[in-house]
Amino acid sequence: MKSKVFEWFGVITAILYSMMVALNVGVEFAGFLLLLISAISIGYWAYLGQHKGILFLQFFYATAGIIGMVRWY
């Protein structure tokens, strides 16, 4: 049950991130922060479930979130 919370929290924050960036309404920094939060959440879920490919992918999403925040700040 605990792992499902991280999975779905990560999914919801990723959806919010993508909508915030796509709408181009000036909240890109907050969107990239949500991407980072999503990557951490889904990464933890992947770690718990031993989903190595998804865990590896989350490192790149987290990096993209950090780069996005640095560039928009």
PDB file with one MODEL, atoms N, CA, C and O in Angstrom:
MODEL        1
ATOM      1  N   MET A   1       0.827  -1.196   0.000  1.00  0.00           N
ATOM      2  CA  MET A   1       0.000   0.000   0.000  1.00  0.00           C
ATOM      3  C   MET A   1       0.869   1.256   0.000  1.00  0.00           C
ATOM      4  O   MET A   1       0.586   2.204  -0.733  1.00  0.00           O
ATOM      5  N   LYS A   2       1.930   1.270   0.822  1.00  0.00           N
ATOM      6  CA  LYS A   2       2.804   2.435   0.916  1.00  0.00           C
ATOM      7  C   LYS A   2       3.416   2.777  -0.439  1.00  0.00           C
ATOM      8  O   LYS A   2       3.507   3.950  -0.801  1.00  0.00           O
ATOM      9  N   SER A   3       3.831   1.765  -1.185  1.00  0.00           N
ATOM     10  CA  SER A   3       4.466   2.025  -2.465  1.00  0.00           C
ATOM     11  C   SER A   3       3.476   2.625  -3.462  1.00  0.00           C
ATOM     12  O   SER A   3       3.872   3.426  -4.308  1.00  0.00           O
ATOM     13  N   LYS A   4       2.218   2.260  -3.379  1.00  0.00           N
ATOM     14  CA  LYS A   4       1.201   2.823  -4.276  1.00  0.00           C
ATOM     15  C   LYS A   4       1.043   4.320  -4.061  1.00  0.00           C
ATOM     16  O   LYS A   4       0.779   5.055  -5.012  1.00  0.00           O
ATOM     17  N   VAL A   5       1.198   4.780  -2.835  1.00  0.00           N
ATOM     18  CA  VAL A   5       1.097   6.217  -2.545  1.00  0.00           C
ATOM     19  C   VAL A   5       2.201   6.968  -3.290  1.00  0.00           C
ATOM     20  O   VAL A   5       1.945   8.005  -3.902  1.00  0.00           O
ATOM     21  N   PHE A   6       3.425   6.447  -3.237  1.00  0.00           N
ATOM     22  CA  PHE A   6       4.532   7.098  -3.937  1.00  0.00           C
ATOM     23  C   PHE A   6       4.334   7.046  -5.449  1.00  0.00           C
ATOM     24  O   PHE A   6       4.619   8.014  -6.153  1.00  0.00           O
ATOM     25  N   GLU A   7       3.849   5.924  -5.936  1.00  0.00           N
ATOM     26  CA  GLU A   7       3.605   5.787  -7.373  1.00  0.00           C
ATOM     27  C   GLU A   7       2.603   6.833  -7.854  1.00  0.00           C
ATOM     28  O   GLU A   7       2.877   7.567  -8.804  1.00  0.00           O
ATOM     29  N   TRP A   8       1.451   6.902  -7.205  1.00  0.00           N
ATOM     30  CA  TRP A   8       0.389   7.792  -7.683  1.00  0.00           C
ATOM     31  C   TRP A   8       0.664   9.258  -7.372  1.00  0.00           C
ATOM     32  O   TRP A   8       0.258  10.133  -8.137  1.00  0.00           O
ATOM     33  N   PHE A   9       1.344   9.543  -6.265  1.00  0.00           N
ATOM     34  CA  PHE A   9       1.748  10.916  -5.994  1.00  0.00           C
ATOM     35  C   PHE A   9       2.695  11.390  -7.091  1.00  0.00           C
ATOM     36  O   PHE A   9       2.588  12.519  -7.570  1.00  0.00           O
ATOM     37  N   GLY A  10       3.623  10.516  -7.487  1.00  0.00           N
ATOM     38  CA  GLY A  10       4.548  10.850  -8.563  1.00  0.00           C
ATOM     39  C   GLY A  10       3.841  11.066  -9.887  1.00  0.00           C
ATOM     40  O   GLY A  10       4.194  11.971 -10.642  1.00  0.00           O
ATOM     41  N   VAL A  11       2.856  10.248 -10.169  1.00  0.00           N
ATOM     42  CA  VAL A  11       2.087  10.391 -11.410  1.00  0.00           C
ATOM     43  C   VAL A  11       1.334  11.720 -11.427  1.00  0.00           C
ATOM     44  O   VAL A  11       1.359  12.437 -12.427  1.00  0.00           O
ATOM     45  N   ILE A  12       0.674  12.043 -10.335  1.00  0.00           N
ATOM     46  CA  ILE A  12      -0.111  13.287 -10.277  1.00  0.00           C
ATOM     47  C   ILE A  12       0.790  14.511 -10.392  1.00  0.00           C
ATOM     48  O   ILE A  12       0.452  15.459 -11.100  1.00  0.00           O
ATOM     49  N   THR A  13       1.931  14.502  -9.706  1.00  0.00           N
ATOM     50  CA  THR A  13       2.830  15.656  -9.797  1.00  0.00           C
ATOM     51  C   THR A  13       3.436  15.765 -11.198  1.00  0.00           C
ATOM     52  O   THR A  13       3.686  16.874 -11.668  1.00  0.00           O
ATOM     53  N   ALA A  14       3.676  14.645 -11.869  1.00  0.00           N
ATOM     54  CA  ALA A  14       4.189  14.690 -13.238  1.00  0.00           C
ATOM     55  C   ALA A  14       3.149  15.267 -14.191  1.00  0.00           C
ATOM     56  O   ALA A  14       3.492  16.034 -15.091  1.00  0.00           O
ATOM     57  N   ILE A  15       1.891  14.907 -14.004  1.00  0.00           N
ATOM     58  CA  ILE A  15       0.817  15.453 -14.828  1.00  0.00           C
ATOM     59  C   ILE A  15       0.713  16.961 -14.619  1.00  0.00           C
ATOM     60  O   ILE A  15       0.607  17.721 -15.581  1.00  0.00           O
ATOM     61  N   LEU A  16       0.744  17.390 -13.360  1.00  0.00           N
ATOM     62  CA  LEU A  16       0.681  18.821 -13.071  1.00  0.00           C
ATOM     63  C   LEU A  16       1.866  19.561 -13.676  1.00  0.00           C
ATOM     64  O   LEU A  16       1.707  20.648 -14.233  1.00  0.00           O
ATOM     65  N   TYR A  17       3.062  18.967 -13.565  1.00  0.00           N
ATOM     66  CA  TYR A  17       4.259  19.565 -14.165  1.00  0.00           C
ATOM     67  C   TYR A  17       4.057  19.776 -15.664  1.00  0.00           C
ATOM     68  O   TYR A  17       4.281  20.873 -16.176  1.00  0.00           O
ATOM     69  N   SER A  18       3.637  18.731 -16.360  1.00  0.00           N
ATOM     70  CA  SER A  18       3.534  18.827 -17.810  1.00  0.00           C
ATOM     71  C   SER A  18       2.495  19.862 -18.231  1.00  0.00           C
ATOM     72  O   SER A  18       2.690  20.563 -19.223  1.00  0.00           O
ATOM     73  N   MET A  19       1.404  19.964 -17.495  1.00  0.00           N
ATOM     74  CA  MET A  19       0.379  20.961 -17.824  1.00  0.00           C
ATOM     75  C   MET A  19       0.874  22.383 -17.539  1.00  0.00           C
ATOM     76  O   MET A  19       0.607  23.301 -18.315  1.00  0.00           O
ATOM     77  N   MET A  20       1.581  22.561 -16.444  1.00  0.00           N
ATOM     78  CA  MET A  20       2.084  23.898 -16.092  1.00  0.00           C
ATOM     79  C   MET A  20       3.080  24.401 -17.136  1.00  0.00           C
ATOM     80  O   MET A  20       3.049  25.575 -17.504  1.00  0.00           O
ATOM     81  N   VAL A  21       3.949  23.534 -17.609  1.00  0.00           N
ATOM     82  CA  VAL A  21       4.940  23.937 -18.597  1.00  0.00           C
ATOM     83  C   VAL A  21       4.269  24.128 -19.961  1.00  0.00           C
ATOM     84  O   VAL A  21       4.567  25.094 -20.664  1.00  0.00           O
ATOM     85  N   ALA A  22       3.379  23.230 -20.337  1.00  0.00           N
ATOM     86  CA  ALA A  22       2.725  23.309 -21.643  1.00  0.00           C
ATOM     87  C   ALA A  22       1.823  24.538 -21.771  1.00  0.00           C
ATOM     88  O   ALA A  22       1.703  25.110 -22.854  1.00  0.00           O
ATOM     89  N   LEU A  23       1.197  24.940 -20.682  1.00  0.00           N
ATOM     90  CA  LEU A  23       0.301  26.101 -20.741  1.00  0.00           C
ATOM     91  C   LEU A  23       1.055  27.424 -20.866  1.00  0.00           C
ATOM     92  O   LEU A  23       0.479  28.434 -21.270  1.00  0.00           O
ATOM     93  N   ASN A  24       2.345  27.417 -20.519  1.00  0.00           N
ATOM     94  CA  ASN A  24       3.196  28.599 -20.667  1.00  0.00           C
ATOM     95  C   ASN A  24       2.562  29.843 -20.033  1.00  0.00           C
ATOM     96  O   ASN A  24       2.400  30.877 -20.681  1.00  0.00           O
ATOM     97  N   VAL A  25       2.212  29.715 -18.757  1.00  0.00           N
ATOM     98  CA  VAL A  25       1.560  30.817 -18.042  1.00  0.00           C
ATOM     99  C   VAL A  25       2.471  31.439 -16.988  1.00  0.00           C
ATOM    100  O   VAL A  25       2.002  32.151 -16.100  1.00  0.00           O
ATOM    101  N   GLY A  26       3.762  31.173 -17.086  1.00  0.00           N
ATOM    102  CA  GLY A  26       4.715  31.809 -16.181  1.00  0.00           C
ATOM    103  C   GLY A  26       4.990  31.069 -14.886  1.00  0.00           C
ATOM    104  O   GLY A  26       5.551  31.647 -13.956  1.00  0.00           O
ATOM    105  N   VAL A  27       4.610  29.815 -14.807  1.00  0.00           N
ATOM    106  CA  VAL A  27       4.855  29.043 -13.586  1.00  0.00           C
ATOM    107  C   VAL A  27       5.801  27.874 -13.863  1.00  0.00           C
ATOM    108  O   VAL A  27       5.693  26.806 -13.259  1.00  0.00           O
ATOM    109  N   GLU A  28       6.726  28.105 -14.787  1.00  0.00           N
ATOM    110  CA  GLU A  28       7.633  27.040 -15.190  1.00  0.00           C
ATOM    111  C   GLU A  28       8.522  26.581 -14.037  1.00  0.00           C
ATOM    112  O   GLU A  28       8.785  25.386 -13.905  1.00  0.00           O
ATOM    113  N   PHE A  29       8.987  27.507 -13.201  1.00  0.00           N
ATOM    114  CA  PHE A  29       9.833  27.113 -12.080  1.00  0.00           C
ATOM    115  C   PHE A  29       9.096  26.132 -11.173  1.00  0.00           C
ATOM    116  O   PHE A  29       9.649  25.101 -10.792  1.00  0.00           O
ATOM    117  N   ALA A  30       7.857  26.448 -10.830  1.00  0.00           N
ATOM    118  CA  ALA A  30       7.056  25.543  -9.994  1.00  0.00           C
ATOM    119  C   ALA A  30       6.828  24.215 -10.712  1.00  0.00           C
ATOM    120  O   ALA A  30       6.804  23.162 -10.076  1.00  0.00           O
ATOM    121  N   GLY A  31       6.661  24.261 -12.020  1.00  0.00           N
ATOM    122  CA  GLY A  31       6.496  23.037 -12.789  1.00  0.00           C
ATOM    123  C   GLY A  31       7.720  22.144 -12.711  1.00  0.00           C
ATOM    124  O   GLY A  31       7.604  20.936 -12.506  1.00  0.00           O
ATOM    125  N   PHE A  32       8.901  22.744 -12.876  1.00  0.00           N
ATOM    126  CA  PHE A  32      10.122  21.948 -12.791  1.00  0.00           C
ATOM    127  C   PHE A  32      10.356  21.423 -11.377  1.00  0.00           C
ATOM    128  O   PHE A  32      10.923  20.344 -11.199  1.00  0.00           O
ATOM    129  N   LEU A  33       9.927  22.169 -10.388  1.00  0.00           N
ATOM    130  CA  LEU A  33       9.996  21.673  -9.010  1.00  0.00           C
ATOM    131  C   LEU A  33       9.106  20.442  -8.860  1.00  0.00           C
ATOM    132  O   LEU A  33       9.488  19.473  -8.203  1.00  0.00           O
ATOM    133  N   LEU A  34       7.921  20.480  -9.468  1.00  0.00           N
ATOM    134  CA  LEU A  34       7.035  19.311  -9.427  1.00  0.00           C
ATOM    135  C   LEU A  34       7.649  18.123 -10.161  1.00  0.00           C
ATOM    136  O   LEU A  34       7.466  16.977  -9.751  1.00  0.00           O
ATOM    137  N   LEU A  35       8.379  18.395 -11.248  1.00  0.00           N
ATOM    138  CA  LEU A  35       9.060  17.306 -11.953  1.00  0.00           C
ATOM    139  C   LEU A  35      10.085  16.649 -11.038  1.00  0.00           C
ATOM    140  O   LEU A  35      10.187  15.423 -10.999  1.00  0.00           O
ATOM    141  N   LEU A  36      10.839  17.451 -10.308  1.00  0.00           N
ATOM    142  CA  LEU A  36      11.820  16.903  -9.376  1.00  0.00           C
ATOM    143  C   LEU A  36      11.133  16.078  -8.285  1.00  0.00           C
ATOM    144  O   LEU A  36      11.578  14.976  -7.964  1.00  0.00           O
ATOM    145  N   ILE A  37      10.062  16.608  -7.725  1.00  0.00           N
ATOM    146  CA  ILE A  37       9.316  15.889  -6.683  1.00  0.00           C
ATOM    147  C   ILE A  37       8.754  14.580  -7.247  1.00  0.00           C
ATOM    148  O   ILE A  37       8.803  13.541  -6.588  1.00  0.00           O
ATOM    149  N   SER A  38       8.225  14.640  -8.462  1.00  0.00           N
ATOM    150  CA  SER A  38       7.693  13.451  -9.112  1.00  0.00           C
ATOM    151  C   SER A  38       8.785  12.401  -9.298  1.00  0.00           C
ATOM    152  O   SER A  38       8.570  11.222  -9.017  1.00  0.00           O
ATOM    153  N   ALA A  39       9.952  12.826  -9.769  1.00  0.00           N
ATOM    154  CA  ALA A  39      11.052  11.892 -10.008  1.00  0.00           C
ATOM    155  C   ALA A  39      11.496  11.225  -8.707  1.00  0.00           C
ATOM    156  O   ALA A  39      11.801  10.033  -8.685  1.00  0.00           O
ATOM    157  N   ILE A  40      11.529  11.992  -7.639  1.00  0.00           N
ATOM    158  CA  ILE A  40      11.909  11.411  -6.338  1.00  0.00           C
ATOM    159  C   ILE A  40      10.863  10.392  -5.881  1.00  0.00           C
ATOM    160  O   ILE A  40      11.200   9.304  -5.414  1.00  0.00           O
ATOM    161  N   SER A  41       9.609  10.757  -6.021  1.00  0.00           N
ATOM    162  CA  SER A  41       8.531   9.869  -5.582  1.00  0.00           C
ATOM    163  C   SER A  41       8.485   8.581  -6.403  1.00  0.00           C
ATOM    164  O   SER A  41       8.440   7.483  -5.849  1.00  0.00           O
ATOM    165  N   ILE A  42       8.496   8.726  -7.720  1.00  0.00           N
ATOM    166  CA  ILE A  42       8.451   7.538  -8.572  1.00  0.00           C
ATOM    167  C   ILE A  42       9.749   6.748  -8.444  1.00  0.00           C
ATOM    168  O   ILE A  42       9.739   5.519  -8.516  1.00  0.00           O
ATOM    169  N   GLY A  43      10.856   7.444  -8.255  1.00  0.00           N
ATOM    170  CA  GLY A  43      12.129   6.754  -8.046  1.00  0.00           C
ATOM    171  C   GLY A  43      12.103   5.896  -6.796  1.00  0.00           C
ATOM    172  O   GLY A  43      12.599   4.769  -6.799  1.00  0.00           O
ATOM    173  N   TYR A  44      11.528   6.423  -5.731  1.00  0.00           N
ATOM    174  CA  TYR A  44      11.430   5.648  -4.497  1.00  0.00           C
ATOM    175  C   TYR A  44      10.516   4.437  -4.684  1.00  0.00           C
ATOM    176  O   TYR A  44      10.809   3.338  -4.215  1.00  0.00           O
ATOM    177  N   TRP A  45       9.391   4.670  -5.387  1.00  0.00           N
ATOM    178  CA  TRP A  45       8.486   3.562  -5.701  1.00  0.00           C
ATOM    179  C   TRP A  45       9.222   2.489  -6.510  1.00  0.00           C
ATOM    180  O   TRP A  45       9.093   1.297  -6.234  1.00  0.00           O
ATOM    181  N   ALA A  46       9.990   2.924  -7.506  1.00  0.00           N
ATOM    182  CA  ALA A  46      10.731   1.986  -8.350  1.00  0.00           C
ATOM    183  C   ALA A  46      11.779   1.232  -7.536  1.00  0.00           C
ATOM    184  O   ALA A  46      11.995   0.039  -7.746  1.00  0.00           O
ATOM    185  N   TYR A  47      12.420   1.922  -6.621  1.00  0.00           N
ATOM    186  CA  TYR A  47      13.408   1.278  -5.755  1.00  0.00           C
ATOM    187  C   TYR A  47      12.750   0.201  -4.896  1.00  0.00           C
ATOM    188  O   TYR A  47      13.272  -0.907  -4.774  1.00  0.00           O
ATOM    189  N   LEU A  48      11.605   0.529  -4.301  1.00  0.00           N
ATOM    190  CA  LEU A  48      10.895  -0.435  -3.462  1.00  0.00           C
ATOM    191  C   LEU A  48      10.472  -1.667  -4.256  1.00  0.00           C
ATOM    192  O   LEU A  48      10.535  -2.790  -3.756  1.00  0.00           O
ATOM    193  N   GLY A  49      10.045  -1.447  -5.490  1.00  0.00           N
ATOM    194  CA  GLY A  49       9.568  -2.558  -6.318  1.00  0.00           C
ATOM    195  C   GLY A  49      10.638  -3.176  -7.198  1.00  0.00           C
ATOM    196  O   GLY A  49      10.355  -4.065  -8.002  1.00  0.00           O
ATOM    197  N   GLN A  50      11.857  -2.709  -7.047  1.00  0.00           N
ATOM    198  CA  GLN A  50      12.989  -3.204  -7.834  1.00  0.00           C
ATOM    199  C   GLN A  50      12.761  -3.063  -9.337  1.00  0.00           C
ATOM    200  O   GLN A  50      13.098  -3.955 -10.116  1.00  0.00           O
ATOM    201  N   HIS A  51      12.179  -1.922  -9.732  1.00  0.00           N
ATOM    202  CA  HIS A  51      11.981  -1.598 -11.145  1.00  0.00           C
ATOM    203  C   HIS A  51      13.192  -0.781 -11.589  1.00  0.00           C
ATOM    204  O   HIS A  51      13.151   0.449 -11.602  1.00  0.00           O
ATOM    205  N   LYS A  52      14.252  -1.465 -11.947  1.00  0.00           N
ATOM    206  CA  LYS A  52      15.535  -0.812 -12.174  1.00  0.00           C
ATOM    207  C   LYS A  52      15.519   0.152 -13.355  1.00  0.00           C
ATOM    208  O   LYS A  52      16.150   1.207 -13.295  1.00  0.00           O
ATOM    209  N   GLY A  53      14.814  -0.189 -14.414  1.00  0.00           N
ATOM    210  CA  GLY A  53      14.736   0.698 -15.571  1.00  0.00           C
ATOM    211  C   GLY A  53      14.032   2.000 -15.244  1.00  0.00           C
ATOM    212  O   GLY A  53      14.485   3.072 -15.644  1.00  0.00           O
ATOM    213  N   ILE A  54      12.931   1.916 -14.523  1.00  0.00           N
ATOM    214  CA  ILE A  54      12.188   3.118 -14.125  1.00  0.00           C
ATOM    215  C   ILE A  54      13.007   3.940 -13.144  1.00  0.00           C
ATOM    216  O   ILE A  54      13.010   5.169 -13.224  1.00  0.00           O
ATOM    217  N   LEU A  55      13.694   3.293 -12.227  1.00  0.00           N
ATOM    218  CA  LEU A  55      14.551   4.010 -11.279  1.00  0.00           C
ATOM    219  C   LEU A  55      15.645   4.768 -12.018  1.00  0.00           C
ATOM    220  O   LEU A  55      15.911   5.928 -11.705  1.00  0.00           O
ATOM    221  N   PHE A  56      16.279   4.132 -12.989  1.00  0.00           N
ATOM    222  CA  PHE A  56      17.318   4.769 -13.789  1.00  0.00           C
ATOM    223  C   PHE A  56      16.761   5.986 -14.528  1.00  0.00           C
ATOM    224  O   PHE A  56      17.398   7.039 -14.567  1.00  0.00           O
ATOM    225  N   LEU A  57      15.582   5.840 -15.107  1.00  0.00           N
ATOM    226  CA  LEU A  57      14.936   6.944 -15.822  1.00  0.00           C
ATOM    227  C   LEU A  57      14.665   8.128 -14.908  1.00  0.00           C
ATOM    228  O   LEU A  57      14.783   9.275 -15.339  1.00  0.00           O
ATOM    229  N   GLN A  58      14.305   7.873 -13.656  1.00  0.00           N
ATOM    230  CA  GLN A  58      13.983   8.951 -12.721  1.00  0.00           C
ATOM    231  C   GLN A  58      15.198   9.819 -12.394  1.00  0.00           C
ATOM    232  O   GLN A  58      15.045  10.999 -12.076  1.00  0.00           O
ATOM    233  N   PHE A  59      16.397   9.251 -12.469  1.00  0.00           N
ATOM    234  CA  PHE A  59      17.595  10.064 -12.277  1.00  0.00           C
ATOM    235  C   PHE A  59      17.679  11.143 -13.357  1.00  0.00           C
ATOM    236  O   PHE A  59      18.075  12.274 -13.076  1.00  0.00           O
ATOM    237  N   PHE A  60      17.310  10.800 -14.580  1.00  0.00           N
ATOM    238  CA  PHE A  60      17.350  11.769 -15.670  1.00  0.00           C
ATOM    239  C   PHE A  60      16.224  12.793 -15.549  1.00  0.00           C
ATOM    240  O   PHE A  60      16.429  13.970 -15.846  1.00  0.00           O
ATOM    241  N   TYR A  61      15.048  12.367 -15.121  1.00  0.00           N
ATOM    242  CA  TYR A  61      13.951  13.316 -14.894  1.00  0.00           C
ATOM    243  C   TYR A  61      14.293  14.278 -13.761  1.00  0.00           C
ATOM    244  O   TYR A  61      14.006  15.472 -13.847  1.00  0.00           O
ATOM    245  N   ALA A  62      14.905  13.760 -12.704  1.00  0.00           N
ATOM    246  CA  ALA A  62      15.316  14.629 -11.596  1.00  0.00           C
ATOM    247  C   ALA A  62      16.356  15.639 -12.081  1.00  0.00           C
ATOM    248  O   ALA A  62      16.302  16.812 -11.713  1.00  0.00           O
ATOM    249  N   THR A  63      17.294  15.188 -12.898  1.00  0.00           N
ATOM    250  CA  THR A  63      18.304  16.088 -13.451  1.00  0.00           C
ATOM    251  C   THR A  63      17.651  17.163 -14.319  1.00  0.00           C
ATOM    252  O   THR A  63      18.030  18.332 -14.249  1.00  0.00           O
ATOM    253  N   ALA A  64      16.675  16.773 -15.134  1.00  0.00           N
ATOM    254  CA  ALA A  64      15.959  17.738 -15.970  1.00  0.00           C
ATOM    255  C   ALA A  64      15.215  18.754 -15.105  1.00  0.00           C
ATOM    256  O   ALA A  64      15.174  19.938 -15.439  1.00  0.00           O
ATOM    257  N   GLY A  65      14.630  18.302 -14.001  1.00  0.00           N
ATOM    258  CA  GLY A  65      13.943  19.223 -13.090  1.00  0.00           C
ATOM    259  C   GLY A  65      14.898  20.231 -12.480  1.00  0.00           C
ATOM    260  O   GLY A  65      14.582  21.417 -12.381  1.00  0.00           O
ATOM    261  N   ILE A  66      16.054  19.764 -12.077  1.00  0.00           N
ATOM    262  CA  ILE A  66      17.058  20.671 -11.481  1.00  0.00           C
ATOM    263  C   ILE A  66      17.552  21.656 -12.530  1.00  0.00           C
ATOM    264  O   ILE A  66      17.640  22.852 -12.253  1.00  0.00           O
ATOM    265  N   ILE A  67      17.875  21.181 -13.724  1.00  0.00           N
ATOM    266  CA  ILE A  67      18.335  22.081 -14.788  1.00  0.00           C
ATOM    267  C   ILE A  67      17.257  23.109 -15.105  1.00  0.00           C
ATOM    268  O   ILE A  67      17.555  24.293 -15.262  1.00  0.00           O
ATOM    269  N   GLY A  68      16.018  22.668 -15.198  1.00  0.00           N
ATOM    270  CA  GLY A  68      14.916  23.586 -15.495  1.00  0.00           C
ATOM    271  C   GLY A  68      14.778  24.663 -14.434  1.00  0.00           C
ATOM    272  O   GLY A  68      14.571  25.832 -14.760  1.00  0.00           O
ATOM    273  N   MET A  69      14.890  24.281 -13.170  1.00  0.00           N
ATOM    274  CA  MET A  69      14.779  25.280 -12.093  1.00  0.00           C
ATOM    275  C   MET A  69      15.942  26.270 -12.145  1.00  0.00           C
ATOM    276  O   MET A  69      15.741  27.470 -11.962  1.00  0.00           O
ATOM    277  N   VAL A  70      17.145  25.778 -12.393  1.00  0.00           N
ATOM    278  CA  VAL A  70      18.316  26.659 -12.457  1.00  0.00           C
ATOM    279  C   VAL A  70      18.169  27.640 -13.624  1.00  0.00           C
ATOM    280  O   VAL A  70      18.466  28.826 -13.481  1.00  0.00           O
ATOM    281  N   ARG A  71      17.719  27.154 -14.757  1.00  0.00           N
ATOM    282  CA  ARG A  71      17.596  28.024 -15.940  1.00  0.00           C
ATOM    283  C   ARG A  71      16.468  29.036 -15.814  1.00  0.00           C
ATOM    284  O   ARG A  71      16.566  30.129 -16.371  1.00  0.00           O
ATOM    285  N   TRP A  72      15.403  28.705 -15.100  1.00  0.00           N
ATOM    286  CA  TRP A  72      14.279  29.622 -14.963  1.00  0.00           C
ATOM    287  C   TRP A  72      14.436  30.577 -13.784  1.00  0.00           C
ATOM    288  O   TRP A  72      13.703  31.560 -13.680  1.00  0.00           O
ATOM    289  N   TYR A  73      15.384  30.293 -12.898  1.00  0.00           N
ATOM    290  CA  TYR A  73      15.583  31.157 -11.758  1.00  0.00           C
ATOM    291  C   TYR A  73      16.364  32.348 -12.190  1.00  0.00           C
ATOM    292  O   TYR A  73      16.653  33.225 -11.377  1.00  0.00           O
TER     293      TYR A  73
ENDMDL
END
